[in-house]
Amino acid sequence: MKLSDIAKKMILIVCISVSVIIVIGVVCFRSLSCLPFVLGVLLGGLLNALKIIMLDRVVDKSVKMEEKKASNYAWFQSLLRFVLTGAVLAIAAIFLDYWGIWGAVAGILTMTVATFFVRKG
């Protein structure tokens, strides 16, 4: 799988952001009750890495398609990423406790942080 340089930078920033959030969570909880939060952050971070890979592929594929097909393909992929985000939040809400869903939200927001830093860099 060949990723663009921007996608690689974004995934690296997501990994660093997830690590920082996990360390902050462990320091704040100071017990094993941080596990749901940590699992939620990891789940959100993994989702973001998957979404970045999917987005990178969508851009590569849609450039080679005709305009109408590319538009439909990009729309469907966008909807798929949205549904995946909802599924991760639902999984965190069902299987993890209160702090787990907040961890998943924090993990999902790392993509926004990565986008900000890639645009500034």
CORMO-V821176 format. One record per pair of residues at least 24 apart in sequence whose ideal C-beta (glycine too) atoms are under 10 Angstrom apart, sorted by sequence separation. I is the first residue (numbers start at 0). J is the second residue. D is the distance in Angstrom with one decimal. If there is no record, write none. Layout:
i->I j->J d->D
i->I j->J d->D
//
This chain:
i->16 j->40 d->9.3
i->17 j->41 d->6.8
i->20 j->44 d->8.3
i->53 j->77 d->9.6
i->17 j->43 d->7.7
i->18 j->44 d->8.8
i->50 j->76 d->9.8
i->53 j->79 d->7.4
i->54 j->80 d->7.3
i->84 j->110 d->9.5
i->17 j->44 d->3.7
i->53 j->80 d->6.1
i->16 j->44 d->7.6
i->17 j->45 d->8.7
i->50 j->79 d->9.4
i->51 j->80 d->9.8
i->13 j->43 d->9.3
i->14 j->44 d->7.0
i->17 j->47 d->8.2
i->50 j->80 d->5.0
i->53 j->83 d->8.4
i->13 j->44 d->5.7
i->16 j->47 d->8.9
i->17 j->48 d->9.2
i->49 j->80 d->8.6
i->50 j->81 d->9.6
i->13 j->45 d->9.2
i->13 j->46 d->9.7
i->14 j->47 d->9.4
i->50 j->83 d->7.0
i->10 j->44 d->9.6
i->13 j->47 d->4.9
i->14 j->48 d->7.7
i->46 j->80 d->9.0
i->49 j->83 d->7.2
i->50 j->84 d->7.6
i->12 j->47 d->9.8
i->13 j->48 d->6.0
i->10 j->47 d->8.1
i->11 j->48 d->10.0
i->13 j->50 d->9.5
i->46 j->83 d->6.3
i->47 j->84 d->9.2
i->50 j->87 d->10.0
i->9 j->47 d->8.3
i->10 j->48 d->5.2
i->13 j->51 d->7.1
i->46 j->84 d->6.6
i->49 j->87 d->9.6
i->9 j->48 d->8.7
i->10 j->49 d->9.8
i->12 j->51 d->9.8
i->46 j->86 d->8.7
i->47 j->87 d->9.6
i->9 j->50 d->9.7
i->10 j->51 d->5.6
i->43 j->84 d->8.8
i->46 j->87 d->4.8
i->6 j->48 d->9.5
i->9 j->51 d->5.1
i->10 j->52 d->7.8
i->45 j->87 d->8.5
i->46 j->88 d->9.3
i->8 j->51 d->9.7
i->9 j->52 d->9.8
i->7 j->51 d->9.1
i->43 j->87 d->6.5
i->46 j->90 d->9.9
i->6 j->51 d->5.3
i->9 j->54 d->9.0
i->10 j->55 d->9.5
i->42 j->87 d->5.7
i->43 j->88 d->8.6
i->5 j->51 d->9.0
i->6 j->52 d->6.8
i->9 j->55 d->8.9
i->42 j->88 d->9.2
i->3 j->51 d->9.8
i->6 j->54 d->7.6
i->7 j->55 d->9.2
i->39 j->87 d->9.0
i->42 j->90 d->7.0
i->43 j->91 d->7.8
i->2 j->51 d->8.2
i->5 j->54 d->9.9
i->6 j->55 d->4.2
i->39 j->88 d->9.4
i->42 j->91 d->6.1
i->2 j->52 d->6.8
i->5 j->55 d->7.9
i->6 j->56 d->9.3
i->3 j->54 d->9.9
i->39 j->90 d->9.4
i->40 j->91 d->9.8
i->0 j->52 d->7.3
i->3 j->55 d->5.6
i->6 j->58 d->9.1
i->39 j->91 d->4.9
i->42 j->94 d->9.6
i->2 j->55 d->5.6
i->5 j->58 d->9.7
i->38 j->91 d->8.0
i->39 j->92 d->9.6
i->42 j->95 d->8.2
i->1 j->55 d->9.0
i->2 j->56 d->9.0
i->0 j->55 d->9.2
i->1 j->56 d->9.8
i->3 j->58 d->7.9
i->39 j->94 d->9.7
i->0 j->56 d->8.6
i->3 j->59 d->8.0
i->35 j->91 d->8.5
i->38 j->94 d->8.7
i->39 j->95 d->5.5
i->54 j->110 d->9.5
i->2 j->59 d->9.7
i->38 j->95 d->6.0
i->39 j->96 d->9.3
i->42 j->99 d->8.3
i->43 j->100 d->9.8
i->46 j->103 d->8.3
i->50 j->107 d->9.1
i->1 j->59 d->8.7
i->37 j->95 d->9.9
i->42 j->100 d->10.0
i->44 j->102 d->9.7
i->35 j->94 d->8.9
i->36 j->95 d->8.3
i->39 j->98 d->7.2
i->40 j->99 d->9.1
i->43 j->102 d->7.0
i->44 j->103 d->9.4
i->47 j->106 d->7.0
i->51 j->110 d->7.1
i->35 j->95 d->4.4
i->36 j->96 d->8.8
i->38 j->98 d->9.6
i->39 j->99 d->4.1
i->42 j->102 d->7.7
i->43 j->103 d->4.5
i->46 j->106 d->7.2
i->47 j->107 d->6.5
i->50 j->110 d->6.5
i->34 j->95 d->8.9
i->35 j->96 d->4.8
i->36 j->97 d->9.3
i->37 j->98 d->9.2
i->38 j->99 d->6.1
i->39 j->100 d->6.2
i->40 j->101 d->9.1
i->41 j->102 d->8.0
i->42 j->103 d->5.4
i->43 j->104 d->6.9
i->44 j->105 d->9.1
i->45 j->106 d->7.9
i->46 j->107 d->6.5
i->47 j->108 d->8.9
i->48 j->109 d->9.5
i->34 j->96 d->9.5
i->35 j->97 d->7.9
i->36 j->98 d->4.3
i->37 j->99 d->8.8
i->39 j->101 d->6.8
i->40 j->102 d->4.3
i->41 j->103 d->9.0
i->43 j->105 d->6.6
i->44 j->106 d->4.5
i->47 j->109 d->5.6
i->48 j->110 d->9.0
i->51 j->113 d->7.6
i->35 j->98 d->5.1
i->36 j->99 d->6.3
i->39 j->102 d->2.6
i->40 j->103 d->7.2
i->43 j->106 d->2.0
i->44 j->107 d->8.4
i->46 j->109 d->9.7
i->47 j->110 d->4.2
i->51 j->114 d->9.5
i->32 j->96 d->8.8
i->34 j->98 d->9.1
i->35 j->99 d->3.6
i->36 j->100 d->9.4
i->38 j->102 d->6.7
i->39 j->103 d->3.8
i->40 j->104 d->9.2
i->42 j->106 d->6.2
i->43 j->107 d->4.2
i->46 j->110 d->8.5
i->47 j->111 d->9.3
i->33 j->98 d->7.7
i->34 j->99 d->8.6
i->35 j->100 d->8.6
i->36 j->101 d->6.8
i->37 j->102 d->6.5
i->38 j->103 d->8.4
i->39 j->104 d->7.6
i->40 j->105 d->5.6
i->41 j->106 d->6.7
i->42 j->107 d->8.8
i->43 j->108 d->7.6
i->44 j->109 d->5.9
i->47 j->112 d->9.6
i->48 j->113 d->9.8
i->32 j->98 d->7.6
i->35 j->101 d->9.1
i->36 j->102 d->3.9
i->39 j->105 d->7.4
i->40 j->106 d->4.2
i->43 j->109 d->6.9
i->44 j->110 d->9.0
i->47 j->113 d->7.4
i->35 j->102 d->6.7
i->36 j->103 d->9.1
i->39 j->106 d->6.3
i->40 j->107 d->9.3
i->43 j->110 d->8.7
i->34 j->102 d->9.6
i->35 j->103 d->9.6
i->38 j->106 d->9.5
i->39 j->107 d->9.3
i->33 j->102 d->8.8
i->36 j->105 d->8.2
i->37 j->106 d->9.7
i->40 j->109 d->8.3
i->28 j->98 d->8.0
i->36 j->106 d->9.7
i->27 j->98 d->10.0
i->24 j->98 d->8.2
i->24 j->101 d->9.4
i->24 j->102 d->6.8
i->21 j->102 d->8.6
i->24 j->105 d->8.2
i->20 j->102 d->7.8
i->23 j->105 d->9.1
i->21 j->105 d->9.4
i->17 j->102 d->9.9
i->20 j->105 d->5.2
i->21 j->106 d->9.2
i->20 j->106 d->7.0
i->17 j->105 d->8.6
i->20 j->108 d->9.0
i->16 j->105 d->8.9
i->17 j->106 d->6.0
i->20 j->109 d->7.2
i->16 j->106 d->8.6
i->19 j->109 d->9.1
i->18 j->109 d->9.9
i->16 j->108 d->8.5
i->17 j->109 d->5.7
i->20 j->112 d->9.6
i->13 j->106 d->8.6
i->16 j->109 d->4.0
i->19 j->112 d->9.5
i->15 j->109 d->8.8
i->16 j->110 d->8.9
i->14 j->109 d->8.6
i->16 j->111 d->9.5
i->17 j->112 d->9.8
i->13 j->109 d->4.8
i->16 j->112 d->5.0
i->12 j->109 d->7.6
i->13 j->110 d->6.4
i->15 j->112 d->9.1
i->16 j->113 d->6.8
i->12 j->110 d->9.1
i->15 j->113 d->8.9
i->13 j->112 d->7.7
i->14 j->113 d->9.3
i->9 j->109 d->9.6
i->10 j->110 d->9.9
i->12 j->112 d->6.6
i->13 j->113 d->5.0
i->16 j->116 d->8.9
i->9 j->110 d->7.5
i->12 j->113 d->3.9
i->13 j->114 d->9.8
i->15 j->116 d->9.3
i->11 j->113 d->8.3
i->12 j->114 d->8.7
i->9 j->112 d->9.6
i->10 j->113 d->7.7
i->12 j->115 d->8.9
i->9 j->113 d->4.2
i->12 j->116 d->5.2
i->8 j->113 d->7.7
i->9 j->114 d->7.0
i->11 j->116 d->9.8
i->12 j->117 d->6.9
i->11 j->117 d->9.8
i->6 j->113 d->9.9
i->9 j->116 d->8.4
i->5 j->113 d->9.7
i->8 j->116 d->8.0
i->9 j->117 d->5.5
i->12 j->120 d->9.3
i->5 j->114 d->9.7
i->8 j->117 d->5.4
i->6 j->117 d->9.3
i->5 j->117 d->5.9
i->8 j->120 d->7.4
i->4 j->117 d->9.7
i->5 j->118 d->9.6
i->5 j->120 d->9.7
//
